[in-house]
Each structure stands twice: as C-alpha cells, then as structure tokens.
Amino acid sequence: MSKFIIKENRVGTLSLIDELTASEVQRECSKCHEVKLAEEFQKYIYGYLRPQCRVCFKKTTREYNRKSQLNRYIKNLNDRALNVGLEGDYTVEDYERLIKFSQGKCMLSGLPLGNDGQLDHLIPLNSLMVGSTASNLWIVHKRVNEKKWTRSIFEYLETEEGKQMIDCKRLKESMSFLADLAGFTLGEYVQLVADSEEISRKTRELFKQQK
C-alpha cells in the first residue's frame, strides 16, 4: 500500500508525494493556490513539474506576451517623437491610466473600442510642437483614426465626415482629461492644439512656396 508524504517546495507551495515511487501525485499551484493532480502541471525538460498549473501558466504567458507587445508599441511611439527632436516619455502606466479613463470607448467618437483601439497623437508629430507624452496621446477607434488620417482634430471637425463621426461631448471630456495631465485648463489646452495646427498649416504653405 502506498504511503504519501507532504513536501514543501522551494516556492512555498505543497506537494503530495508517493513515498514508494517518490513521484508527485498532487501539487499546489503557486498562482491560484489550488491543489491539483500532477497531470495538470507541465514539466520542465528535466522532468520536474512547473510551479504553476497549465491554466495559470497559459494566462501568465499570455499576459507576458501582451505586455511585451505593448512595450514595443510604446517604444515605437517614443522613438518616432525623439527622432524629430520632441519628447518621448510615454509609459505603460500612462497607457493604463488612459485605458481606465476611456472605459472601452473611443475618446473621439464614443464608439466601443473592442480590440480596435489605437493610440493616436492629438497634436500630430509633424507640427513639431508636442511629442509622445501622456497629455498628447489618446485612444481612438481604428476606423475613426483611419478616416481622420493625417488631418488634425480641428481640420477633421470641419469635414462632413468628421461632423457625423465626432461626439462633441466625448471630445470635450477627453480633451479635459488630457488638459489636466498637461496642467492646463481646457481653454488653454484647446488653444495649444489650435496654435499647433496654425503653425503646421503655415509650415506646409511655406514649403509649397519654396518648391
């Protein structure tokens, strides 16, 4: 008859060991802390069981991959700004705060984001005024962002498509949120956006004249 002993693992969890065969019968998952059969744990190459059960290990791996992808995405945003001499200090924490504020809705149109949310510079980088910072990036629906394309927010507002697509109440809420992050009033922030658009327009006109 088999006898069982309880063993404490290096990660602080417990395992039930068959004393006769010295094999693990059950193990406590280091993540969910549920006691599960040994078959519910993957094995390392040397035959030892992983500390997390298969379900928790998959969740951990998926979350790690998501964060790695997000870090690369944010680094790309920062690099684009730095390459044109602007600030590029956006962080994962900034992104998570933005996600919390958005509550799953486009910050320009109010459309449900689902898996189609994209970070977008409210003041475009080509204005050469504001870079990739917490107060200049918002999350918008992919379809809305594609329709807006390279146009500034006020330029888009002047189009028929923009008038139909943009939720003005949502836009005001979003710009107020970004203004707070910049330490501005809403009026000051709107003026900054307007000034950047005017500078960008005059710059384009100047380059056209030089051609």
N, C-alpha and C positions, 0 to 999 in steps of 0.2 A: 504494500500500500504506500502510495506517495505521501510524503510529508512536505509541507510548504513553510517557507520562512519569508519574513518581510525584510526587505533590504531598502536602505535609504540611498538614493542616487546622488551623484555629485551636484545636481541642480536642485536638490532639496525635495524631490518627489519620492514616492514609494513604489516599489515593485514587489510582486508576489513571485517567489522563486520555487520551482520544483526542486526539492533537496536531492532527489535521486538522480535527476538528469542535469541539474544546475541550469536549467533553461527558464526564461521568464515566461510566466503564464499570463500575468496581468501587469499593467503599468498605469501610473497616474500621469496624465498629460500635464506638462509644465505650463500650458497655456490655458486650457479650460478647466484643468484640475479634476476632470472626470476619470474614474478608474475604468480602463477598457482592456479588452483582450489584446494579447501581444500582436495578433494578426492585423490589428487596426493601426499599427505603427509601421512606418517604413524603416528599412535597415540601412545603416551605413555600409560602406564597402567591406568593412571588416566583420560585419555580421551583427554589430550592436544596434539596438533599437534607437531611433531618434527620440529626443525628449518630448516632441510634440506629436500628437496623433495625426493621422493622414488629413483629416478635415481641417484642423488648425494649421498644419504645415502648408496646405494649399492656400488658406486665407492669408497667412503671413507672407508667402511668396508672392501672391497676387498684389498685396499692399506694398511690398518692397518694389515690385516692378512698376507699380503706379507712381510711387514717389520718385523713382529713378527717372521715369519718363517726364514727370513734372519738373524735376530739377534741370533736365536737359532743355526743356521748353523755356523755362525761366532764364537759364543761362544764355540761350539764343536771343531772347528779348533784350537782356542786358548788353550783350555783345554788340547787337545792332545799334544801340544807343551810344555805347562807348566808341564805336568805330567812326561816328560822326561828331565826336567831341562833347557828347551830352552825358548826363548822369545815367548810371546803370546799376541801381542798388535795390532792385525789386527782389523780394524774398518769398519763400514758401509761406511764411507767416502772413505776409501781405495778401497773398492769394487766398489763404484760408479765411481771412477776415472778409475779403471780398465775396467769397462764396457764401459766407454766413449772411452778409447783408443782402445779397441777391435773392436768397430764398428760392433758388431754382428758376428764376425768371430773368429774361433779358433786361439789362439795365437801360436799354434804349426803347424797346418796343413793348416790353412786358410779356412777350411770348414765353411759354415754358421752354426751358433750355434742354431738358433731357440730356442726351450725350452730344449735343450740338453747340455747347458754349465755347466761345473763343475769346481770348484776351486781346484787347484792341487799345491802341493809344488814342485817347480822346483828342489830345493835341498831337497831330502827326509828327513823326520824327523829322520829316522834310521841312518843317517850319524852323528847325534848329533852335528851338526855344526851351522845350522841356523833353526830358528823356524817359527812360523806363523807371518810373518811380511810382510809389503807392498812390499818389494823387493824380496820376495821369493814365492809369490803366483800369479799364472796366471790362466786364464780361458781357458779351453780346451774342445773340443767336447767330450761328454760322450763315444762315440765309440773309439775315439783315446786314451782316458785315460784308458779305459778297455784293449785295445790292448797293451799299454805301460806297464800296470800293475805296478809291484814294481820296474821295471828297471829304472835306471837313464836316463837322456836325452842322454848322450853320448853312453851309453850301447844300448839304443833303436836305435840310429843313425847307429850303426854297424850291425843291423839286416836287412834282405832283406825287411821285412815288414815296418820297420822304414824308410828305404831309399825311399820307394814308398809313404809312408804316410806323411812324414815331408816336408813342404815347407821351404827350407833353407832361402829364402829371408824373409819370415814371421818370422821365428825363430830368425834371426838377429835383425829384428825390435823389436820383443818382448823382447829379452834379452837386447837390448839397452835401452828400456823403463824401465826395472827393474833395470838396472845398474845405471841409472840416479837417481832413488829413493834411491838407496843404497849409492849414492855419489861416484860411481866408474866409471872408463872408461869401455868401452865394453870389452877391453882386460883384465882388472883387474877382471871384473865380471866373464868372461869365465874361468879365472884361478882359481877363488874361487870355481866355480862349478866343475872344473876338480880335484882340490885338495880334495874336499869333496868326490868325487867318489873314489879317490885313497885311502883315509883314510877308507872309508866304505868297500872297497874291502879287504884291509889288515886286517881290524877288523874281517870280515867274515872268512878269511883264518886262523886267529889266533884261533877263536872259533872252527873251524873244527879240528885243530891240538890238541886242548885240549880235544876233545871228545874221 
